[in-house]
């Protein structure tokens, strides 16, 4: 967040199939930003909703 001046990024790409990475991307993306999931998950992806509060 320091790089963006605490504003967050406009677009983030998830390429790992790791829930912790997805949570980080959601947290670091602007409220109106987009998280693009590029990877193919072998299990359901979940997002910690607490990050949105």
C-alpha positions, -999 to 999 in steps of 0.1 A, spaced: 0 0 0 30 23 5 37 23 -32 1 34 -41 -1 60 -12 -26 38 6 -50 40 -23 -47 4 -35 -43 -10 -70 -68 -8 -98 -63 -44 -110 -47 -74 -94 -40 -108 -110 -41 -141 -90 -19 -167 -105 -12 -191 -76 -44 -209 -65 -35 -200 -29 -63 -186 -7 -38 -164 13 -27 -147 -19 -63 -141 -30 -70 -126 4 -40 -103 1 -51 -92 -34 -86 -84 -22 -72 -64 7 -47 -45 -16 -72 -37 -44 -92 -4 -44 -129 -8 -35 -138 -3 -71 -108 -23 -84 -108 -57 -101 -92 -90 -90 -87 -113 -120 -83 -150 -112 -60 -164 -139 -51 -197 -122 -72 -229 -124 -81 -240 -88 -84 -276 -79 -104 -266 -48 -130 -239 -42 -115 -204 -38 -127 -186 -7 -123 -149 4 -122 -137 40 -152 -113 41 -137 -96 72 -113 -79 49 -142 -60 33 -154 -45 66 
